[in-house]
Amino acid sequence: MTSNTETSDVDLATVVGLLDDEHIRSILTATSETPLSATELGEKCGVSTSSIYRRLDRLTDAGLIS
């Protein structure tokens, strides 16, 4: 979980841009109940592991996952 000060530093346009990506939405949905490894996410979301890592980096930078 992130603190309010961390999330307030994230630009709304960045978050909206991230949520426009169907694979990012799949990752967020898949991890909403339990953490998954990049390999598990790739299998569950139908995305290559390298693409998963790129998207996870973007989500982490935006404070949407930890």
PDB file of N, CA, C and O in Angstrom:
ATOM      1  N   MET A   1       0.834  -1.174   0.000  1.00  0.00           N
ATOM      2  CA  MET A   1       0.000   0.000   0.000  1.00  0.00           C
ATOM      3  C   MET A   1       0.882   1.241   0.000  1.00  0.00           C
ATOM      4  O   MET A   1       1.968   1.231   0.580  1.00  0.00           O
ATOM      5  N   THR A   2       0.443   2.264  -0.619  1.00  0.00           N
ATOM      6  CA  THR A   2       1.201   3.510  -0.661  1.00  0.00           C
ATOM      7  C   THR A   2       0.529   4.541   0.219  1.00  0.00           C
ATOM      8  O   THR A   2      -0.668   4.455   0.494  1.00  0.00           O
ATOM      9  N   SER A   3       1.303   5.513   0.659  1.00  0.00           N
ATOM     10  CA  SER A   3       0.737   6.574   1.483  1.00  0.00           C
ATOM     11  C   SER A   3       0.104   7.638   0.595  1.00  0.00           C
ATOM     12  O   SER A   3       0.357   7.680  -0.609  1.00  0.00           O
ATOM     13  N   ASN A   4      -0.712   8.488   1.185  1.00  0.00           N
ATOM     14  CA  ASN A   4      -1.362   9.558   0.429  1.00  0.00           C
ATOM     15  C   ASN A   4      -0.360  10.511  -0.183  1.00  0.00           C
ATOM     16  O   ASN A   4      -0.596  11.033  -1.273  1.00  0.00           O
ATOM     17  N   THR A   5       0.759  10.754   0.495  1.00  0.00           N
ATOM     18  CA  THR A   5       1.749  11.686  -0.050  1.00  0.00           C
ATOM     19  C   THR A   5       2.411  11.106  -1.286  1.00  0.00           C
ATOM     20  O   THR A   5       2.756  11.847  -2.206  1.00  0.00           O
ATOM     21  N   GLU A   6       2.596   9.794  -1.323  1.00  0.00           N
ATOM     22  CA  GLU A   6       3.187   9.179  -2.508  1.00  0.00           C
ATOM     23  C   GLU A   6       2.231   9.250  -3.688  1.00  0.00           C
ATOM     24  O   GLU A   6       2.647   9.597  -4.793  1.00  0.00           O
ATOM     25  N   THR A   7       0.968   8.932  -3.480  1.00  0.00           N
ATOM     26  CA  THR A   7       0.022   8.926  -4.580  1.00  0.00           C
ATOM     27  C   THR A   7      -0.313  10.335  -5.048  1.00  0.00           C
ATOM     28  O   THR A   7      -0.668  10.523  -6.212  1.00  0.00           O
ATOM     29  N   SER A   8      -0.209  11.325  -4.175  1.00  0.00           N
ATOM     30  CA  SER A   8      -0.515  12.685  -4.598  1.00  0.00           C
ATOM     31  C   SER A   8       0.552  13.232  -5.533  1.00  0.00           C
ATOM     32  O   SER A   8       0.303  14.190  -6.264  1.00  0.00           O
ATOM     33  N   ASP A   9       1.751  12.627  -5.518  1.00  0.00           N
ATOM     34  CA  ASP A   9       2.826  13.046  -6.407  1.00  0.00           C
ATOM     35  C   ASP A   9       2.663  12.496  -7.822  1.00  0.00           C
ATOM     36  O   ASP A   9       3.352  12.942  -8.740  1.00  0.00           O
ATOM     37  N   VAL A  10       1.765  11.538  -8.010  1.00  0.00           N
ATOM     38  CA  VAL A  10       1.554  10.918  -9.306  1.00  0.00           C
ATOM     39  C   VAL A  10       0.546  11.744 -10.096  1.00  0.00           C
ATOM     40  O   VAL A  10      -0.528  12.082  -9.599  1.00  0.00           O
ATOM     41  N   ASP A  11       0.905  12.056 -11.309  1.00  0.00           N
ATOM     42  CA  ASP A  11       0.062  12.827 -12.202  1.00  0.00           C
ATOM     43  C   ASP A  11      -1.166  12.004 -12.598  1.00  0.00           C
ATOM     44  O   ASP A  11      -1.040  10.839 -12.976  1.00  0.00           O
ATOM     45  N   LEU A  12      -2.341  12.604 -12.512  1.00  0.00           N
ATOM     46  CA  LEU A  12      -3.577  11.921 -12.878  1.00  0.00           C
ATOM     47  C   LEU A  12      -3.518  11.413 -14.315  1.00  0.00           C
ATOM     48  O   LEU A  12      -4.000  10.317 -14.602  1.00  0.00           O
ATOM     49  N   ALA A  13      -2.949  12.177 -15.198  1.00  0.00           N
ATOM     50  CA  ALA A  13      -2.837  11.752 -16.597  1.00  0.00           C
ATOM     51  C   ALA A  13      -2.008  10.478 -16.724  1.00  0.00           C
ATOM     52  O   ALA A  13      -2.277   9.644 -17.588  1.00  0.00           O
ATOM     53  N   THR A  14      -0.999  10.325 -15.862  1.00  0.00           N
ATOM     54  CA  THR A  14      -0.182   9.114 -15.875  1.00  0.00           C
ATOM     55  C   THR A  14      -1.018   7.908 -15.486  1.00  0.00           C
ATOM     56  O   THR A  14      -0.954   6.863 -16.134  1.00  0.00           O
ATOM     57  N   VAL A  15      -1.801   8.055 -14.428  1.00  0.00           N
ATOM     58  CA  VAL A  15      -2.645   6.953 -13.969  1.00  0.00           C
ATOM     59  C   VAL A  15      -3.689   6.603 -15.030  1.00  0.00           C
ATOM     60  O   VAL A  15      -3.913   5.427 -15.318  1.00  0.00           O
ATOM     61  N   VAL A  16      -4.315   7.602 -15.600  1.00  0.00           N
ATOM     62  CA  VAL A  16      -5.318   7.348 -16.640  1.00  0.00           C
ATOM     63  C   VAL A  16      -4.666   6.663 -17.838  1.00  0.00           C
ATOM     64  O   VAL A  16      -5.239   5.740 -18.417  1.00  0.00           O
ATOM     65  N   GLY A  17      -3.474   7.112 -18.207  1.00  0.00           N
ATOM     66  CA  GLY A  17      -2.755   6.480 -19.314  1.00  0.00           C
ATOM     67  C   GLY A  17      -2.440   5.023 -19.031  1.00  0.00           C
ATOM     68  O   GLY A  17      -2.547   4.171 -19.913  1.00  0.00           O
ATOM     69  N   LEU A  18      -2.050   4.743 -17.799  1.00  0.00           N
ATOM     70  CA  LEU A  18      -1.777   3.358 -17.429  1.00  0.00           C
ATOM     71  C   LEU A  18      -3.041   2.515 -17.516  1.00  0.00           C
ATOM     72  O   LEU A  18      -3.015   1.401 -18.039  1.00  0.00           O
ATOM     73  N   LEU A  19      -4.127   3.036 -17.014  1.00  0.00           N
ATOM     74  CA  LEU A  19      -5.381   2.279 -17.008  1.00  0.00           C
ATOM     75  C   LEU A  19      -5.979   2.106 -18.399  1.00  0.00           C
ATOM     76  O   LEU A  19      -6.894   1.304 -18.588  1.00  0.00           O
ATOM     77  N   ASP A  20      -5.473   2.844 -19.360  1.00  0.00           N
ATOM     78  CA  ASP A  20      -5.916   2.698 -20.745  1.00  0.00           C
ATOM     79  C   ASP A  20      -5.316   1.445 -21.393  1.00  0.00           C
ATOM     80  O   ASP A  20      -5.783   1.006 -22.444  1.00  0.00           O
ATOM     81  N   ASP A  21      -4.295   0.879 -20.776  1.00  0.00           N
ATOM     82  CA  ASP A  21      -3.607  -0.314 -21.281  1.00  0.00           C
ATOM     83  C   ASP A  21      -4.340  -1.562 -20.789  1.00  0.00           C
ATOM     84  O   ASP A  21      -4.424  -1.790 -19.582  1.00  0.00           O
ATOM     85  N   GLU A  22      -4.867  -2.367 -21.703  1.00  0.00           N
ATOM     86  CA  GLU A  22      -5.642  -3.543 -21.314  1.00  0.00           C
ATOM     87  C   GLU A  22      -4.824  -4.544 -20.504  1.00  0.00           C
ATOM     88  O   GLU A  22      -5.366  -5.224 -19.633  1.00  0.00           O
ATOM     89  N   HIS A  23      -3.523  -4.641 -20.785  1.00  0.00           N
ATOM     90  CA  HIS A  23      -2.683  -5.583 -20.045  1.00  0.00           C
ATOM     91  C   HIS A  23      -2.449  -5.099 -18.613  1.00  0.00           C
ATOM     92  O   HIS A  23      -2.385  -5.905 -17.684  1.00  0.00           O
ATOM     93  N   ILE A  24      -2.325  -3.808 -18.440  1.00  0.00           N
ATOM     94  CA  ILE A  24      -2.191  -3.267 -17.084  1.00  0.00           C
ATOM     95  C   ILE A  24      -3.465  -3.521 -16.295  1.00  0.00           C
ATOM     96  O   ILE A  24      -3.403  -3.880 -15.119  1.00  0.00           O
ATOM     97  N   ARG A  25      -4.605  -3.342 -16.919  1.00  0.00           N
ATOM     98  CA  ARG A  25      -5.863  -3.646 -16.231  1.00  0.00           C
ATOM     99  C   ARG A  25      -5.924  -5.124 -15.867  1.00  0.00           C
ATOM    100  O   ARG A  25      -6.405  -5.473 -14.789  1.00  0.00           O
ATOM    101  N   SER A  26      -5.447  -5.990 -16.743  1.00  0.00           N
ATOM    102  CA  SER A  26      -5.416  -7.433 -16.461  1.00  0.00           C
ATOM    103  C   SER A  26      -4.510  -7.739 -15.278  1.00  0.00           C
ATOM    104  O   SER A  26      -4.850  -8.557 -14.424  1.00  0.00           O
ATOM    105  N   ILE A  27      -3.358  -7.083 -15.230  1.00  0.00           N
ATOM    106  CA  ILE A  27      -2.419  -7.276 -14.122  1.00  0.00           C
ATOM    107  C   ILE A  27      -3.061  -6.834 -12.812  1.00  0.00           C
ATOM    108  O   ILE A  27      -2.990  -7.549 -11.812  1.00  0.00           O
ATOM    109  N   LEU A  28      -3.684  -5.665 -12.813  1.00  0.00           N
ATOM    110  CA  LEU A  28      -4.320  -5.163 -11.598  1.00  0.00           C
ATOM    111  C   LEU A  28      -5.452  -6.084 -11.143  1.00  0.00           C
ATOM    112  O   LEU A  28      -5.615  -6.329  -9.948  1.00  0.00           O
ATOM    113  N   THR A  29      -6.215  -6.583 -12.076  1.00  0.00           N
ATOM    114  CA  THR A  29      -7.300  -7.509 -11.738  1.00  0.00           C
ATOM    115  C   THR A  29      -6.736  -8.805 -11.171  1.00  0.00           C
ATOM    116  O   THR A  29      -7.219  -9.315 -10.160  1.00  0.00           O
ATOM    117  N   ALA A  30      -5.705  -9.333 -11.836  1.00  0.00           N
ATOM    118  CA  ALA A  30      -5.118 -10.611 -11.414  1.00  0.00           C
ATOM    119  C   ALA A  30      -4.482 -10.516 -10.032  1.00  0.00           C
ATOM    120  O   ALA A  30      -4.483 -11.495  -9.286  1.00  0.00           O
ATOM    121  N   THR A  31      -3.949  -9.370  -9.685  1.00  0.00           N
ATOM    122  CA  THR A  31      -3.262  -9.220  -8.397  1.00  0.00           C
ATOM    123  C   THR A  31      -4.144  -8.585  -7.327  1.00  0.00           C
ATOM    124  O   THR A  31      -3.659  -8.278  -6.238  1.00  0.00           O
ATOM    125  N   SER A  32      -5.408  -8.386  -7.610  1.00  0.00           N
ATOM    126  CA  SER A  32      -6.283  -7.703  -6.653  1.00  0.00           C
ATOM    127  C   SER A  32      -6.522  -8.514  -5.387  1.00  0.00           C
ATOM    128  O   SER A  32      -6.783  -7.934  -4.333  1.00  0.00           O
ATOM    129  N   GLU A  33      -6.440  -9.827  -5.461  1.00  0.00           N
ATOM    130  CA  GLU A  33      -6.689 -10.650  -4.281  1.00  0.00           C
ATOM    131  C   GLU A  33      -5.432 -11.283  -3.705  1.00  0.00           C
ATOM    132  O   GLU A  33      -5.349 -11.521  -2.500  1.00  0.00           O
ATOM    133  N   THR A  34      -4.464 -11.554  -4.555  1.00  0.00           N
ATOM    134  CA  THR A  34      -3.247 -12.207  -4.084  1.00  0.00           C
ATOM    135  C   THR A  34      -2.067 -11.819  -4.976  1.00  0.00           C
ATOM    136  O   THR A  34      -2.233 -11.657  -6.185  1.00  0.00           O
ATOM    137  N   PRO A  35      -0.889 -11.669  -4.393  1.00  0.00           N
ATOM    138  CA  PRO A  35       0.289 -11.358  -5.206  1.00  0.00           C
ATOM    139  C   PRO A  35       0.629 -12.538  -6.127  1.00  0.00           C
ATOM    140  O   PRO A  35       0.440 -13.698  -5.759  1.00  0.00           O
ATOM    141  N   LEU A  36       1.121 -12.232  -7.298  1.00  0.00           N
ATOM    142  CA  LEU A  36       1.544 -13.254  -8.257  1.00  0.00           C
ATOM    143  C   LEU A  36       2.922 -12.900  -8.777  1.00  0.00           C
ATOM    144  O   LEU A  36       3.295 -11.728  -8.826  1.00  0.00           O
ATOM    145  N   SER A  37       3.674 -13.916  -9.164  1.00  0.00           N
ATOM    146  CA  SER A  37       4.983 -13.680  -9.773  1.00  0.00           C
ATOM    147  C   SER A  37       4.790 -13.189 -11.199  1.00  0.00           C
ATOM    148  O   SER A  37       3.695 -13.283 -11.755  1.00  0.00           O
ATOM    149  N   ALA A  38       5.846 -12.671 -11.780  1.00  0.00           N
ATOM    150  CA  ALA A  38       5.781 -12.208 -13.168  1.00  0.00           C
ATOM    151  C   ALA A  38       5.428 -13.364 -14.103  1.00  0.00           C
ATOM    152  O   ALA A  38       4.672 -13.188 -15.059  1.00  0.00           O
ATOM    153  N   THR A  39       5.970 -14.529 -13.825  1.00  0.00           N
ATOM    154  CA  THR A  39       5.662 -15.706 -14.648  1.00  0.00           C
ATOM    155  C   THR A  39       4.185 -16.058 -14.542  1.00  0.00           C
ATOM    156  O   THR A  39       3.529 -16.320 -15.550  1.00  0.00           O
ATOM    157  N   GLU A  40       3.664 -16.063 -13.323  1.00  0.00           N
ATOM    158  CA  GLU A  40       2.241 -16.362 -13.126  1.00  0.00           C
ATOM    159  C   GLU A  40       1.370 -15.324 -13.814  1.00  0.00           C
ATOM    160  O   GLU A  40       0.361 -15.664 -14.432  1.00  0.00           O
ATOM    161  N   LEU A  41       1.760 -14.051 -13.706  1.00  0.00           N
ATOM    162  CA  LEU A  41       0.999 -12.991 -14.364  1.00  0.00           C
ATOM    163  C   LEU A  41       1.021 -13.162 -15.877  1.00  0.00           C
ATOM    164  O   LEU A  41       0.000 -12.986 -16.542  1.00  0.00           O
ATOM    165  N   GLY A  42       2.185 -13.503 -16.417  1.00  0.00           N
ATOM    166  CA  GLY A  42       2.298 -13.710 -17.854  1.00  0.00           C
ATOM    167  C   GLY A  42       1.362 -14.792 -18.340  1.00  0.00           C
ATOM    168  O   GLY A  42       0.694 -14.643 -19.364  1.00  0.00           O
ATOM    169  N   GLU A  43       1.319 -15.889 -17.594  1.00  0.00           N
ATOM    170  CA  GLU A  43       0.432 -16.997 -17.965  1.00  0.00           C
ATOM    171  C   GLU A  43      -1.037 -16.607 -17.830  1.00  0.00           C
ATOM    172  O   GLU A  43      -1.856 -16.910 -18.698  1.00  0.00           O
ATOM    173  N   LYS A  44      -1.353 -15.937 -16.740  1.00  0.00           N
ATOM    174  CA  LYS A  44      -2.744 -15.562 -16.466  1.00  0.00           C
ATOM    175  C   LYS A  44      -3.257 -14.485 -17.432  1.00  0.00           C
ATOM    176  O   LYS A  44      -4.419 -14.500 -17.837  1.00  0.00           O
ATOM    177  N   CYS A  45      -2.358 -13.543 -17.795  1.00  0.00           N
ATOM    178  CA  CYS A  45      -2.766 -12.404 -18.614  1.00  0.00           C
ATOM    179  C   CYS A  45      -2.452 -12.598 -20.105  1.00  0.00           C
ATOM    180  O   CYS A  45      -2.855 -11.776 -20.928  1.00  0.00           O
ATOM    181  N   GLY A  46      -1.745 -13.665 -20.458  1.00  0.00           N
ATOM    182  CA  GLY A  46      -1.411 -13.909 -21.859  1.00  0.00           C
ATOM    183  C   GLY A  46      -0.418 -12.908 -22.425  1.00  0.00           C
ATOM    184  O   GLY A  46      -0.519 -12.512 -23.587  1.00  0.00           O
ATOM    185  N   VAL A  47       0.556 -12.493 -21.591  1.00  0.00           N
ATOM    186  CA  VAL A  47       1.542 -11.489 -21.970  1.00  0.00           C
ATOM    187  C   VAL A  47       2.930 -12.055 -21.669  1.00  0.00           C
ATOM    188  O   VAL A  47       3.098 -12.805 -20.708  1.00  0.00           O
ATOM    189  N   SER A  48       3.916 -11.702 -22.481  1.00  0.00           N
ATOM    190  CA  SER A  48       5.278 -12.183 -22.242  1.00  0.00           C
ATOM    191  C   SER A  48       5.809 -11.647 -20.919  1.00  0.00           C
ATOM    192  O   SER A  48       5.375 -10.600 -20.440  1.00  0.00           O
ATOM    193  N   THR A  49       6.746 -12.374 -20.341  1.00  0.00           N
ATOM    194  CA  THR A  49       7.321 -11.973 -19.068  1.00  0.00           C
ATOM    195  C   THR A  49       7.995 -10.606 -19.162  1.00  0.00           C
ATOM    196  O   THR A  49       7.891  -9.800 -18.238  1.00  0.00           O
ATOM    197  N   SER A  50       8.683 -10.342 -20.269  1.00  0.00           N
ATOM    198  CA  SER A  50       9.337  -9.037 -20.414  1.00  0.00           C
ATOM    199  C   SER A  50       8.309  -7.903 -20.439  1.00  0.00           C
ATOM    200  O   SER A  50       8.548  -6.838 -19.869  1.00  0.00           O
ATOM    201  N   SER A  51       7.179  -8.125 -21.087  1.00  0.00           N
ATOM    202  CA  SER A  51       6.109  -7.116 -21.098  1.00  0.00           C
ATOM    203  C   SER A  51       5.514  -6.943 -19.701  1.00  0.00           C
ATOM    204  O   SER A  51       5.179  -5.829 -19.298  1.00  0.00           O
ATOM    205  N   ILE A  52       5.387  -8.037 -18.973  1.00  0.00           N
ATOM    206  CA  ILE A  52       4.888  -7.965 -17.597  1.00  0.00           C
ATOM    207  C   ILE A  52       5.814  -7.101 -16.760  1.00  0.00           C
ATOM    208  O   ILE A  52       5.359  -6.216 -16.035  1.00  0.00           O
ATOM    209  N   TYR A  53       7.134  -7.359 -16.859  1.00  0.00           N
ATOM    210  CA  TYR A  53       8.093  -6.571 -16.068  1.00  0.00           C
ATOM    211  C   TYR A  53       8.031  -5.088 -16.416  1.00  0.00           C
ATOM    212  O   TYR A  53       8.093  -4.246 -15.520  1.00  0.00           O
ATOM    213  N   ARG A  54       7.909  -4.753 -17.693  1.00  0.00           N
ATOM    214  CA  ARG A  54       7.808  -3.338 -18.085  1.00  0.00           C
ATOM    215  C   ARG A  54       6.576  -2.692 -17.468  1.00  0.00           C
ATOM    216  O   ARG A  54       6.636  -1.580 -16.942  1.00  0.00           O
ATOM    217  N   ARG A  55       5.482  -3.392 -17.539  1.00  0.00           N
ATOM    218  CA  ARG A  55       4.243  -2.839 -16.990  1.00  0.00           C
ATOM    219  C   ARG A  55       4.285  -2.767 -15.465  1.00  0.00           C
ATOM    220  O   ARG A  55       3.781  -1.811 -14.877  1.00  0.00           O
ATOM    221  N   LEU A  56       4.881  -3.767 -14.825  1.00  0.00           N
ATOM    222  CA  LEU A  56       5.024  -3.721 -13.373  1.00  0.00           C
ATOM    223  C   LEU A  56       5.885  -2.542 -12.943  1.00  0.00           C
ATOM    224  O   LEU A  56       5.595  -1.894 -11.937  1.00  0.00           O
ATOM    225  N   ASP A  57       6.937  -2.261 -13.697  1.00  0.00           N
ATOM    226  CA  ASP A  57       7.782  -1.097 -13.392  1.00  0.00           C
ATOM    227  C   ASP A  57       6.959   0.190 -13.469  1.00  0.00           C
ATOM    228  O   ASP A  57       7.082   1.063 -12.609  1.00  0.00           O
ATOM    229  N   ARG A  58       6.128   0.303 -14.494  1.00  0.00           N
ATOM    230  CA  ARG A  58       5.316   1.516 -14.663  1.00  0.00           C
ATOM    231  C   ARG A  58       4.298   1.634 -13.529  1.00  0.00           C
ATOM    232  O   ARG A  58       4.071   2.726 -13.009  1.00  0.00           O
ATOM    233  N   LEU A  59       3.683   0.508 -13.145  1.00  0.00           N
ATOM    234  CA  LEU A  59       2.711   0.509 -12.052  1.00  0.00           C
ATOM    235  C   LEU A  59       3.372   0.853 -10.723  1.00  0.00           C
ATOM    236  O   LEU A  59       2.803   1.584  -9.913  1.00  0.00           O
ATOM    237  N   THR A  60       4.571   0.326 -10.500  1.00  0.00           N
ATOM    238  CA  THR A  60       5.309   0.624  -9.272  1.00  0.00           C
ATOM    239  C   THR A  60       5.679   2.091  -9.217  1.00  0.00           C
ATOM    240  O   THR A  60       5.512   2.742  -8.186  1.00  0.00           O
ATOM    241  N   ASP A  61       6.186   2.620 -10.337  1.00  0.00           N
ATOM    242  CA  ASP A  61       6.559   4.050 -10.393  1.00  0.00           C
ATOM    243  C   ASP A  61       5.364   4.953 -10.096  1.00  0.00           C
ATOM    244  O   ASP A  61       5.520   6.022  -9.507  1.00  0.00           O
ATOM    245  N   ALA A  62       4.177   4.521 -10.504  1.00  0.00           N
ATOM    246  CA  ALA A  62       2.968   5.316 -10.289  1.00  0.00           C
ATOM    247  C   ALA A  62       2.371   5.083  -8.900  1.00  0.00           C
ATOM    248  O   ALA A  62       1.408   5.746  -8.515  1.00  0.00           O
ATOM    249  N   GLY A  63       2.945   4.141  -8.152  1.00  0.00           N
ATOM    250  CA  GLY A  63       2.447   3.861  -6.812  1.00  0.00           C
ATOM    251  C   GLY A  63       1.171   3.031  -6.774  1.00  0.00           C
ATOM    252  O   GLY A  63       0.477   2.997  -5.759  1.00  0.00           O
ATOM    253  N   LEU A  64       0.863   2.357  -7.887  1.00  0.00           N
ATOM    254  CA  LEU A  64      -0.367   1.567  -7.933  1.00  0.00           C
ATOM    255  C   LEU A  64      -0.174   0.144  -7.426  1.00  0.00           C
ATOM    256  O   LEU A  64      -1.146  -0.528  -7.080  1.00  0.00           O
ATOM    257  N   ILE A  65       1.074  -0.322  -7.379  1.00  0.00           N
ATOM    258  CA  ILE A  65       1.401  -1.623  -6.785  1.00  0.00           C
ATOM    259  C   ILE A  65       2.687  -1.462  -5.993  1.00  0.00           C
ATOM    260  O   ILE A  65       3.430  -0.495  -6.164  1.00  0.00           O
ATOM    261  N   SER A  66       2.927  -2.423  -5.131  1.00  0.00           N
ATOM    262  CA  SER A  66       4.193  -2.412  -4.380  1.00  0.00           C
ATOM    263  C   SER A  66       4.812  -3.791  -4.402  1.00  0.00           C
ATOM    264  O   SER A  66       5.882  -3.997  -3.829  1.00  0.00           O
TER     265      SER A  66
END
